[in-house]
Amino acid sequence: RALMAARHSSVHWQAVWRFNLLALACALAVAVRLHSVRVYGRVIHEFDPWFNFRATDYLRTHGSAAFANWFDDRSWYPLGRPVGPTVYPGLMYVGAWAKDVVDALGGQGALSLNDVCVFLPPAFACGGVLLVAALALEAGASPNAAVAAALFSSILPSHTMRSVAGAYDNEAVAVPAITATLLLWARAVSRASASDTLLAPLPWALASGVLFAGLAATWGAYIFVSNLVAVHVVVLLTLGRFRPALLVAHASFALVGTGLAMRVPVVGMQPLRSVEQLLPLAVLALLTAVAAVEGYLARRSPGVRTLGSAVAEGQAGGVTAGAPPASDARGQDLKASTTQRDRAEKDAVAAAAHARLRVRLAACACVCALLLLSGLAAVRAGLLAPASSRVRGLFIKQAKTGNPLVDSVAEHRSTPWLRIFKYSHVTALLAPVGALRLAFWGSDVAILLLLHAATSLYFARRMIRLVLLTAAPASVLAGVGAQALALWGYRQLALAWEAGDLSLAAPDSPAVRQRLSAEPALDLEWVRSTASEAAALAVRTAAQLTGGGGVRGAWAEVRQHLSSPAASSPPQQGPAPPRGAARRGGRALRASNSWPNRLFAPGGELAPCRPMSAAMLLVFACVLIPGYILAGLSMGRAFGEPVVMTRIPTGTRGRGRVVDDFRETYYWIRDRTPHDSRVLAWWDYGYHINGIANRTSLADGNTWNHEHIALVGRCLLLPPGEAHRLIKHLADYVMIWTTRHAGRGVRPGDDLAKAPHIARIAASVFGDMDAGDFEISADVPSDALRASLVHTLFMHGISGAHASTRDEAELAALGFEEVFTSPNRMARVFRVLRVSEESKAHVAASFERVRACHAEHGELHPVCRAHHGYPPELSPALEAARPFAQLEKFGF
């Protein structure tokens, strides 16, 4: 009773410590993400989060039906934007539900919608930390490894980069959803392998499919998850781990998940018509064919035993019959006949298994060929859409996708290895150890984690935005690796402490005397015998692979060979044992009798390397873990710096001076311009103009219309007089960012720095423009760029080497008037003079016709698109445009 009470108390305190460490991980995850709130207040970051906030507000104000059919006439002027089929609505619904929950718990108005959207990403990051711990446990890791994985994930930079407070973006909700989906799928696979019941994985697979549909409504990375699950199933098939329950699990996941995902408007029929989304259904067809072949073979030859069962029965028969003495001739004859019969049975079973294998391979080859031919025919017939430029860019060798609009986005560029190590830090060192340990376990869930780590690392290398996909697998692998190294190091130091010697054994101990008396001779005869055994092992392994045993049978042969001391030990002194006796007797000995283990075992010559390596690991841990904590906190502060606000260094050791020029500019536009004003700016700022300034923008980060963005770029790059002839039909104001005027210490990225990208996009549509003419090097613009509208407005009234020489009267003659410059000259607003009221009235009337058409035919009806468009006065300019091969058209 005393021993059981002590054990119960130990388990209790271990659980308490693990709970406290998980709570610490959650606290760290939230604290590191609240830097922006502490410095800047409750501010929404970046560009896309402002659209998400505006859409969430529209959803709560007008309801889900109106949101699904929302046609936004305050963006993409004069075309408008159908928001319903061009947005992933999952984040908006989560934000709206979170606001309802906060109002129900804390009373109406306890937190504003802005505050809820600011704090939502840290809350989901905390949930993601707990999901990482659960995924580690599902993979077979110990509770300590799961806690370590949670601690790593809490401040991992690749996890923090899209989940800081204010980063109200799709990834903040989608990354935990990915982990939860894979966790449920791993549970389903575990149930399929652990239970003989056909429907054992069904509840978990259905739950995984439902959560996958929620992921599909949140972020486009649902394609990654669906293909990862399909590849996992293919790998399990390749390893010979097919079970009927696996078919049930994958069918439930693929059919339910795909069916529900197709209800999301932005997804639609893409899972059936997009090349990159057909793999799950193709694997489902392959699984069905394999199940049909297995059923056919089972009905055709129900009495055929497997190779493993035959070997097991032969071994059991030898034991139950009783081995007679070696001197008994009758016993020797009986043993020889039993051996021949077992060998004949093995050959027969191997031949039958080989025939069944040929049938399986032929059936799989026919199914794969049929699927491939069907896919090629569907592509040629136009039934399958080609891969999008973003997806295509993940697999091409070039650094560019060929789409200048996609290539101009910084987060779509490839990731240097140094950046990946920066975002992974110590997990990059521990993850390989955890990967080796999972590979040694070889479970179905371990294979899923290894595939998740490998594929996410590949895609992270291809696109910097996808580095966040590595957070969950890196944390799990690092937790497993850290627990394995810590446990090994503790054991080595404990052995050295108990023995009082670095050799892990006292100098006068029996183990030392036995090892000193042994003479491990390495003669040529032993080398030749070892080589012959290795050749025989290769033959037996190949026979297992081709004879039906599969990878498991081959691995069993290797393990049986390695477990025998004759496979690795040099010959001992004395008379040679009879043929086969060494192998039969070696099965009863420990594998530690081999000469490498004798060298590293307690008292061996290399035994001191074990505690010394453990001490070095302890030193590295004392250096790397504090460094990881500091790096995680530092990167969290860097990710918490918003775009709409910034800090200018003051020259002291303080935090710098917070400047709010951008929001002040948007507030001025909101408060000092007419409500129906149209603001022309580069597409980066469209969401800010809509969400903060509450005015109409010409383009934004949705980037659904390449030609229209090119038209905006053409307006900015033409000389002021020519640009005014276009802009007067489209906008009332022009806004540009001029951050370099604020002085040193301000992060770059103003419109003058973006001019080369703008030129490449405009030149891809308008053939009379050459992107090479608009370059800037060392703050020296080219002649064409110096003559452009963006440079004229950028340098107007600014003294310097490249300042504009036009005064206010000359600028007004060109059609523009300066109306606002922010206090630190980081943003400027110019009024467009002599605006065409006829064009403005034409677009307003076209929107009225669109609304009337929607009322008659329904929202977003294709007929309604003919009722709106550009003003007629822009027709000559639009005729010079050539359509770009836009791939992301969302069904339009």
N, C-alpha and C positions, 0 to 999 in steps of 0.2 A: 504493500500500500504506500509505503514511503517513497519507493522508486517511482511508482505511477504518479504520485502527487508531485514529485520533483519534475518529472517529464511534462506533466500538464502545466505546471507553472512556467517552465521554459518555453513551451509552445505558446502559452498566453502572452508572455513578454515579447516573444518574437513577433507575434501578430500585432501587438501594440506598437512596436518600433516600426514595422512595415507600414502600418496605418499612418503613423506620424510622418514618415518619410514621403508617403504619397501626398499627404496634406501639404508638406513642404514643397513638393514638386508643383502642385497646383498653385500655391502661393507665389512661388518664383515665376511661374508662367504668367500669372496676372500682373505681378509687380513689374517685370521687365517690359511689359507692353503698355504700361501707363505713363511712360516718360513724356509723351507729347501732351497728355492731360496736365501733368504737373508743370510743364513749362509754358505751353500755349493755350491751355484751356480745352474745352470740349469742342474740338474742331475736326471736321471731316477732312480727310487727306486726299491727295492726288486729284485725278480728273474723273475717272469712271465712278468712284464712290458718290460723286455729286449727282450723277444721273440716277444711280441706284436709290439715293435718298429721295430725289424728286419722284421717281416711279413708285417708291413705297408710300410716299405721301398721297400720290394720286390713287393708289390702290385703297388706302384707308378712307379716302374722301369719297370716291365714286363707286367702290365695290369691285368684286372680281369680274363680273360680267362686262362692265364698262372697261376695266383694265385689259381684258383679253381682246377687246375690239378697239383699243385706244389708237386713234389716228392723231399724231402730234403735229399740228400745223405751226408750232413755234420752233421747230428744228428742221434742218435741211431745206431752208427756204430757197426757192419757191416750190419745192416738191413735197415737203412734208415727209413724215416717217410713220409707217404703220408699226407701232411699238409691239403689238401682240405677237406677230410671227417673227420678230427680230430680236427678242430678248429672252434670256433664261430667267423665268419668273420665280424660281425657288427662293432666292435671297430676299426678294420683296415680300413674299408671303411669310418667311421666317421673321423678318423685321416687323411686319404688321402684327403677327401673333405675339411676338415678344412685347410689343407696346401694349397689346390688350392684356397680357399677363401682368405686366407692371402696373397698369391701371387698376386691375382687379385686386392686386395684393397691396399696393401702396396708395390707392385712391387716385382719382382722376387728376392728371397734371403733376403726379409725383416726379416724373421724368418726362421731358419733352421727347418728341420723336427723334430729334437731333441727338439727344443724349443716349437714347436707346441704341441708335445706329453707331454711336461712338464706342459704346461699351460692349457691343455684341461680339466683335472679333476676339477680345481677350476671354470672354466667357466660353466661346467655342474652342479656343485654344486649350483651356483648362480641361474641357471634355476630351479633346484630342489626346492629351497627356494620359488620361485614364484609359482610353482605347488602346494606346500603344502598350501599356502594361498588360491589358487583357489579351492583346495579340501575342505578346511574348509568352504568356501562360498557355495559350492555345497551341503554340508551337512546341510545347514540352519543356520550356525553360522553368527553372526554379522560381519560387516567389521572390527571392533576393534578386535574381536577374531581371524579373519584371519591374521591381522597384527601381533598379539601376537604369533600366530603359526609360522609365517615366522621368527620372531625374535628368537624364541626358536630353530628353525631348523638351523639357520645360524651357530651356534657354538656348536650344540649338538654333543657330542663325538661320538655317534653311527653313525652320519651322516658324521663326519669328518674322520673316521677311514680309509675309502677307497677312499677319494676324495682329498687328499692333492696334492700339486704340485709335479709332478714326478711320482705319483702312476697311471701310464698309464695302468690300468687294466680294465677288463670287467665291474666290479661293478661301476666304475666311471660313465659310460654311462647307465648301466642297472638300477640303482636305480632311477634316474629321469624318465627313461622310464616306470618303474613299476608304479610310481605315476601318470604319464600321462595316461597310459592305464586304470588304475582304475578311474581316473577322467572322462575320456570319457565314460566308462561303467556306472559310477554313473549318468552322464548326460543322457544317454540313458534310464536308469531305471526311472529317474525323469520324462522324457518326456512320458514314457509308462504309468506312474501312473497319470500324470496331464492332459493328453489329451485322448479323446475318439477315436482319429484317429488311425487306426491300424498301419500305417507306420510312425507315429510320431517319434519313436526312431530309425528308420532305418539309417539315416545319421550318428548319433553318434555311433551306434553299429558297423557300417561298419568301421568308423574311428578307433574305439577301436580295432577291429580285425586286421586292417592293422598295427597299432602301436604294437599290440601284436606279430605280425610276425617279426617286427623289433627287439622286445625284444628277441624273440626266436633265432634270429641271433646273439645276443650279449652275452647272459648268460643263463646258465641252469636253473635259477630261473623262467623261463617262466612256468615251471610245477607248481610252487607255485601259480602263477597268474591265470592260467587256472582252477586249482582246487578251488581256492578261489572264483572265479566267479560262478563256478558250485555249491559250497556249499551255496553261497548267494541266488541263485535261489531256491535251495531246502528249505532254511529257509523261503523264501517268500511264497513258496507253502504250507509249514507247517502252516504259519500264516493265510492262507486263502486269500492271495493277488494275486491269479492267474488272469491274464488278457491276452487276445490274443496278445496284444502288447508285453507282456513279452516274449512270444514264438518267436515273430519276432525278438526281440532284441537279445535273446540268440542264436537263429539259425544263425543270421547274424554274431555275434561275433565268435561262435564256428566254423562254416563252413569256413568263410573267414579267420579267424586267423589260424585255423589248416591247411587249404589248402595252405596258403602262407608259413606257418612255415615248412611244409614238403618239400618246395623247397630248404631249407637250407641243405646242404649236411650232416652236423653233426647231424641234426635232422632226416632227411629221413622219414622212415616209422614208427618211434617210436611212434607217437601219435596214431597209429592204432595197434601197436604190443607190447606196453609196458603197464604193469599193472598200473603204477602210472599215466598214461596219458589218461586213458579211461573214467574217470569220466565226463568230459564235454560232450562227445558223449552219455554216458549213461543218463545223465540228459536231454539232448536234446530228446532222445527217450521217457523218462518219461513225459516231457512237451508235446510232440506230443500226447501221449496217453491220458493225462489229457484233452487236447484241444478236442480230438476226443470224449471223454466221455461227456464233457460239451456240445458239439454240438449235440450229440445224445439225451441227456436229454432235451435240449432246444427244439428239434424237437418233441420229444415224448410228452412232457407236456408244450406247450408254454404258457398256461394260468396260470400256477402255480406261485404265487407271493412269494417273499422272506419274511422271518419273519420280517425284518426291515421295508419293505414297508407296510406290514399289520399293524404293530404297529403304523407307522406314519399315515396311513389312519384312523385308529381308533381314534387316538388323534385329528386329524384334524376334523373328523366327530363330535366329542364331542364338539369342540369349535364352529363350524359353527352352530350346532343345537341350541346352547344357553342353558345354564344350568338353569333350572327353580328354583324357590325358594324352600328351603328345606321343607317349610310347605305345598307345593302343592303336594297332593297325586298322582295326575296324572303325574306330573313331576317325582316323585320318581319312579313310575311304568315304565315310558318311559326310565328313566336312568338305571333301573335294567335290562330291556330287551336289551338295547344297550350294557351294560356290558356283559351280557350272550352271545350276538351275537359276540362281539369282542373276548370273551374268546374261543368260538367255532371256530372262524376263526383262532385264534392263534394256537389252538390245531391241526387243520387241516393242517395249513402251517407247523407246527413243525413236524407232522407225515410225510408229503411229503418231507420236508428237510431231515428228518432222513433216509428215503428210498433212496433219492439221495445221501446222504453221504455214505450209505452202498455200493451203486454202485461205487462211486468214490474210496472208500477204496479197494473194490474187484478188480477194474481195476488196481489201482496202485500196489497192492500186486501181481497181475498176471504179470505185466510188470517187477517189481523188481525181481520176481522169475525167469522169463524168462532170464533177463539179467544176473543174478547170475549163472544160469545153463549154459548159453552160455559161460560165462567167464571161468567157471571151465572146460568145455569141451575143450575150446581153449587152456587152460593151459596144460591139459593132452595131447592134440594133438601136443603141441609144437608151436602153432601159436602165443602165447603170451609169451613175454620174461619176466623173473622174475625181480623183483625190484633190482636195482643196490645196491652195498654194501653201497654206500654213502646214498642213500635214505633209505635203510633198517636200517642204523644206527640211523636215526632220530626217529624211533619208537620202537626199542628194548629197554628193560629195562637195559641191561648191558651197561657199559661204553665203551666196545670194540665191534667192528663190526665183528671180526674174521679175518679181512684182515689186516695183520701187516703193509702193505704199507699205507693203509688209516689211520690206528691208529697212525702211526708214525708222521703224519702231525699235527702240533700243532693247526692249525686253524680248524681241524675237531673234536676237543675234546669238551666235554660238557662245558657249561658256568656256573660258580658259581653265585648264586644270588647276591653276593657282587659285582661281575664284571658287572652284568647287571645294578645294581644301580649306579655303577661308570660311566657307559657309558650313563645312562639316567639322573642322577642327579635330579634336581628339577622337571623335567617332570614326574618322577616316583611318586611324591607326588600330582601333579596336574592332571595327567591323569585319576585317578579314579573319580575325581569330574567331569571332562569332559565326562567320560563314563556314569556316572549316568544321566547327563543332556541329552546326546544323547539317552540313553534308555528311558528317559521320553518323548522326542520328538517322537521316534518310527517310524521315516520315513524310507523309503527304503534305502536311502543313509546312514542314521545313522546306520542302521543294517549292511550295508557293512563295515563301518568304525569300528564298534565293532568287527565284524568277522576278519577284517584285523589286529586289535590290538591283539586279542586273539591268532590267529594262528601264527602271527609273534613272539609273546612272547614265545609261545611254542617251535617253531623252534630255536629261539635264545637261549633258555635254553638248547636245545639239541646239538647245534653246535655253537662255538664261532664266526665262520665266518659269521653266519647269524644274528648276533646282528644288523647289519646295516638295516635289514628289519623292525626293530621297529622304525626307525627314523621318517618316515612320519606319521604313526598313533599316535605315542607318541607326536609329535609336535602339531598335530591337536587337540588331546584330551587335551593337556596341555593348548593350546590357548583358547579352549572353557571353560575349568575349571578356568583359570586365569581371563577371562572376567566375568564369573559368580560371582566368589568370589569378584572381584574388584567392580562390580556394587552393589552387596549386601552390602559390607562393606561401600561403599560411601553413600548409602541410610541410613544406620544406623547412621553413624556419622553426616550426614546432619540433620536427625530427632533430634538427641541429641543436635546439635548446635542450631537449630531453637527453640526447647523447653526450652533450658537452663537447662536441667535436664537429668540424666542418664536414668530415667524412660520413656524418650521420650515424656513426656507430663508434663505441668505445674502442681504443686501440687493442685491448686484450679480450674483446668479445669473440665468441665462437664464430660469428659471421666473418669477421676480419681474418681469423686464422684459417677458416675454410677457403676463403677467396685467395689468400696469399699462397696456400698450398696448391691451389689449382694452377695448371699450366695450360692456358688456351693455345694449343698449337694450331697454326694455320698452314697445313701442308698442301701440296699440289693435288693429292688424292681427294682431299675434302673439297677443294675448289672444283675438280672435275665432277664429283658426285653432286655438288650443289648446282652446277650448270645443267647436268642431266635432269635433276629434279625440277629445275625451272622450265626446261623444255617440256617435260611431261606435264607440268602444271599448265603451260600454255595450250597444249593439246587438249587436256581435259576441260579447260575453260572454253575453248572454241567449240568443243563438242556440246557443252551445256548451252552455249548461245545459239547454236544451229539445231540442236536436238529437242528444243521445247522447254528446257530449263529456264531460259531467259537470263536476264541480268541477275536475278536472285540466285539461280543455280550456280552461275559463274562466281558470284561473290562468296557463296558458301564453300566452293572449292578453294578459293584463295584463303578464306579464313581458316579452313581446316588445315591447309598447308602451313600457314603462319603459326598456328597454335601448336604445331609439332616442333619439339626442340631439334629434331634432325634436320629441319629446314634451315636453321640458322646457326647451329652450334658446330664447332669443329669437332673432329673425332677425339674421343677420350683415350687415354692410355689403357692397354690391356687387350685381351683377345676380342676379335670382332664378333658382334652378336649375330645370330642366325638371320637369314634374309627375311625382312619384314618384321622382325621382332622389335627393332628400334622404333618403327612407326607405331606399332600396336602399344608398346609401352609408353611412348611419348604422349599418348592421349591422357594418361593419368598424371603427367607431370605439369608443373606450372610453366607458363611461357617465359617466366623471368629467368629460367636457366640458360637462356641464350647468351652468347658472349657480349653483345652490346648492353643488355640489361645488367650483366654482371659488372661491367665497367662503371655504370651509373648507379648501381644499387648501393645501399649502405655498406661502407667499407671498401668499395671499389676505387679504382684509380681516379676516375672522373667524378666521383660522388661529390666533392666540394663544389663542383659547378652548379649543383642544384640550389643550395642555400645562397650562393653568391648571385646566381641569376634572380632568385627571389628578392634578395636585397636590392639589386639594381631595379627591378620592377617597382619596389617600394619607393625608391628615390625618384624614378620617373613619374610615379603617381603623385608624389608630393609636389612635383614641379608642374605637371601637365594639368592636373585637376584645378588648382587655383588659376592657372592660365586660361583654362576653358571657361571658368566662371567669369573672369574678367573680360574675356573676349565676347562671351554671350551677352553680358551687360552692356559692353561697348557697342556691339552690333545692334542690340535692341534700341539704344539711344539713337544710333544712326538711322535705323529704319523708322523711328518715331518722328523724324523731322518732316513736317508737312510741306506740300508744294505751295499752298496758298499763303503760307507764312514762312518766314525765314529769320535767321539771325545774322547780323553783321558784326564781325570782330571789333572790339573796342580798343585793342592794344594792351589790355590788362589781362590778368589771369581769371577774370570773371567769365560768365557764360556768354557774353556778347549782348548786343542790343537787339531785341525783337522788333522786326519791322513788319508791317501789315499792308504794304503797298498794293498788293494784288486785290485783296478784299476791299480796300478803300476804293480802288478803281471800279470794281463791280458794284459797290454800294453807290458810287456816284452815278453810274449808268442807271441803276435801279431808281434812284431818287430824283435825278435831274433830266431824264429823257422821257419822251412820251411813251405810253404803255405799249404802243404798237411799233416801237422802233426796232429796226433790224440792224444787227451789228455784224460786220464782216471781220473775221479774224481767222487765223489758221485753225485747222480742225482740232488741234490739241485743246483749245480753250472753249470749245462749243458747249461742253457740259457745264463749265463755270458760268457762261453767259446765261444758260437756261436756269441753272439751279440757284446761283447766287444773285445775279443781276435780274433774273426774271424777264429776260428779253429774248427776242427771236435771233437764232443763230443760223448761219449758212451751212455749217458742217460740224461734226463732232466725232468722238472716238468710235462710233459704231462702224464707220468707214464702209458702209454698204454700197456706196456709189462712187466708184473710182473716178469716173469722168467729171462728176460734180466737184470733187476735191481738186482735180486738175484745173477746173475753171477758177476756183478760188485761188489756187497757186498762180495761175496766169494773171489774175487781177493784181496780185501783190508784186509780180516781177516785171510787168510792163512799165514803161515810162509813165509818169503821173498823168499826162494828158490822155494817153491811150487807155490807161487803166480807168480813168474817170468815165470814159464813154461806156464802159461795161458796168462799173460799180453803181452808177446813178440809177440803174434799173434794178439793182439787187439790194442795196443797203442804204441806211441813213447815217451810220457811223462806222469808222474803222478803228480797231484796237490792235496795238502791237505791244509785245513785251520787249523792254530795253534794259535788262538787268545789268548789263556791263556799265551802264552810266552810274550805278550806285557805288562803284569803286571796287577795290580788291577785297577778297574774302567772300564775295557773293558767288554762289554756284552758277556756272554758265548755263546756256541753253536758251538764249533769247532768239528772237526771230531772225536776226542777222546771222547767227550761227546755224540756224535751220535752213537758210536760203539754198544751199546746195541740194538738200533733200527735197525742198519745195520745187526746185528746178527739175529734178529728175522725174518727179511725179507729173508735173505739168508737161514736160517734153514727151512723156509716154503717151499722151493723148493728142497734143497739138504739135504737129510735125514741123511748124515754122519756128519752133523754139529748140535751142541747143543747150542741153544741161551743162555742158562744159564751159559755157560762157559765164555762168553765175557761180563763181568760186570766191572764197575768201581764205587768205593765208597770212598768218601772223597779223590779224586784224587789218589787213590790206585787201579791200574788195577789188574784184575785177571791174573793168570798165562797164560792162553790161549790168553788173550788180549795183555799181555806184549810180547808174542812171535809172534804176528801178524805183518803184513807188515805195517799197519797204525800206530801202536805204534813205530815200528822201524824207520820209516821215520819221525814221529812226534818228537821223542826225539833225533834224530841223531844230534850230535854235541852240545847238550844242557846239561849243567851241572845240576845235581840235584840228588835226591834220586832214581829216576826211570829212569835215563838217559841211553841211549844205550851205550854199551861198544864197539861197532864195530867202527873201523876207516874207512877212505875212501877206503882203499884197500879191507877190508873185505866186505864193502857194494858193491864195484864194482864187487867182486867175486860173490856176490849174484845177480848181474844184474842191479844195480841201481847206479846212480851218481847224487849228488846234483849239480844243476846248478843255482838256484836262491833262495834267501830268502829275503823277503821284509824288508825294513829298520827297522820296529818295530817287525819283526819276527811273523807277523800275517798270512802269507801264504808262502808256500814253493813249489818249483817245482823240480822234479827229472827226469833225463833222463833215459829211459829204454835202457839198453845195449843189444847187440846181438839180435836186433829185427829181426823177421822172414820176410824176404823180399818176400818169396814165398807166405805166407799168405796175405801179403799186396797186392801182384800182383793178387792173386786169388779174393780178394774182389773188387779190381778195375775192373777186367774183368767181374765180376758178375754185377757190376753196369752198365757197358757198355751193357751187355746183357739185363738188365732191360730197359735201354733207347731204345734199338732197339726194344724190345717187345712193349714198349709204342708207338713207332712210327708206328708199324704194327697193333696193336690191340686197341690202345687208352690208354690214361693215366689211371693208377690205375686198369687195367684189371686184374681179378683174375689169369689168366694164367701167368702173369708176376711175380707173387710172387715166382714161382718155380725156377726162374733164379738167385736168390741171397740167401745168407745165411752165416752161419759161415764158417770159414776155416776148411778144413777136419781135420787138426791137433787137433782141439778142440772136435772132436767127442767123445773120451773117457771121457772127463770131462762132456760133455753134456748128456751122457748116464746115469750119476748118478742123473740127475735132474728128479724130478717128476712134471708134469704140475700142476700149481696152478689153482684153480677154478676162473679164471679171468672173471669178469662180464662186465667190460667196454671195449668192443672190437670194438665198433663203426662200426659194420657190417662186420668185418673181421673174 
